[in-house]
Amino acid sequence: MEISGRTKVCALIGDPVEHSLSPAMHNAAFKHLDLDYVYLAFKVRREELRDAVNGVKALKIHGLNVTKPLKVEITTLLDRLDESALNIGAVNTVLRAGDKLIGYNTDCIGALEALREAGVNLEGMKAVILGAGGAARAVAFAVAPKVRELVILNRTVTKAESLSRDLKRRLGVDVRFGGLSEVEKEEELKDADLLINATSVGMKPNENLSPVNPNLLKPDLTVFDLVYNPVETKLLKDAKKVGAKVVDGLSMLLFQGAAAFSIWTDRDPPLKVMREALKSALEERVSG
Ligand SMILES: NC(=O)c1ccc[n+]([C@@H]2O[C@H](COP(=O)([O-])OP(=O)(O)OC[C@H]3O[C@@H](n4cnc5c(N)ncnc54)[C@H](OP(=O)(O)O)[C@@H]3O)[C@@H](O)[C@H]2O)c1
């Protein structure tokens, strides 16, 4: 990639950012389409966010991805939020349009695209989401208007309650909520069609853990695990064993990135190239 005075800069901000897979995915896509863009990563702590946002404006940085712990706080520092960011209350993508910064949340579309690619038709389904953190909020807003019934179970019940309240207020959808006890999981999974793990349980270095006892899984269940490190989590392995359909977190990571790519470039994302770049960056991270 030839860097020049005209090169447009996109960047990830957050803390930590060192192990992010996004630079590999986006730079591969820019290169493939021969776009004069570059993607960097800047470590920005919470207390540095206001300065960083002013810096984005002053340096005319073209676009941002935003990760922990800045996704919620940055919503108050931007000029405008699109509907998904307003609903979710968090921003993961920013576009600079002149002197204005516009915030988006592409996790919502990322989740829907991952399910669509896997051939999952949400209509008429009962979905159970485990978790009520940032990722769970995005997925809940994505699936709530489409499914027949939605239940949110979270270790901290008050967070599930507050997400359920926001879904009612913003989308007018009734969503039940509860805790993450074995009894609650068993009761809700009995007649569920779709199980979504949006907790961090099963993520490295705890890859031997699963948020769900394998006895609760069944062949007619679709299991979507947002955790992508490892790609095949214990939950997905258990689900495959009983013959359930599985959707991994890497596809959501790809599609949320693809949506951000389109926002910055107005071009169709080269999905195949981006998926390959993600896979090799992940492999490198494992071996490195
Ligand atoms: N595939 C993708 O594109 C994508 C995108 C975003 C996130 N993710 C993944 O999704 C996961 C959650 O991310 P996030 O941003 O939502 O994080 P977060 O906001 O910190 O939320 C973490 C969630 O996990 C729950 N949790 C954590 N440890 C737990 C445990 N030991 N037992 C039960 N529940 C536990 C938390 O429950 P409490 O509320 O009780 O603490 C909370 O619901 C991560 O693995 C992340 O990598 C994937």
The ligand as an ORCA input file, in Angstrom:
! r2SCAN-3c Opt
* xyz 0 1
  N     -18.567    -11.764     17.172
  C     -18.588    -10.461     17.318
  O     -18.610     -9.685     16.351
  C     -18.625     -9.879     18.689
  C     -18.948     -8.528     18.904
  C     -18.965     -8.041     20.207
  C     -18.658     -8.902     21.269
  N     -18.356    -10.203     21.028
  C     -18.055    -11.137     22.121
  O     -19.202    -11.197     22.968
  C     -18.785    -11.404     24.326
  C     -19.419    -10.335     25.225
  O     -18.891     -9.063     24.858
  P     -19.505     -7.689     25.425
  O     -18.879     -6.609     24.666
  O     -20.983     -7.758     25.497
  O     -18.930     -7.696     26.934
  P     -19.565     -7.023     28.221
  O     -20.335     -5.801     27.858
  O     -18.465     -6.937     29.209
  O     -20.634     -8.115     28.747
  C     -20.180     -9.362     29.218
  C     -21.393    -10.263     29.432
  O     -20.931    -11.558     29.822
  C     -21.466    -11.908     31.103
  N     -20.484    -12.688     31.839
  C     -19.153    -12.432     31.953
  N     -18.558    -13.406     32.696
  C     -19.552    -14.261     33.062
  C     -19.576    -15.458     33.826
  N     -18.462    -15.963     34.378
  N     -20.757    -16.095     33.979
  C     -21.874    -15.599     33.421
  N     -21.927    -14.476     32.690
  C     -20.776    -13.806     32.514
  C     -21.772    -10.575     31.754
  O     -22.703    -10.755     32.793
  P     -22.862     -9.643     33.960
  O     -23.707     -8.559     33.359
  O     -23.534    -10.371     35.052
  O     -21.475     -9.186     34.312
  C     -22.317     -9.798     30.555
  O     -23.634    -10.168     30.271
  C     -17.250    -11.371     24.307
  O     -16.773    -12.702     24.263
  C     -16.918    -10.647     23.012
  O     -15.667    -11.042     22.461
  C     -18.324    -10.699     19.762
*
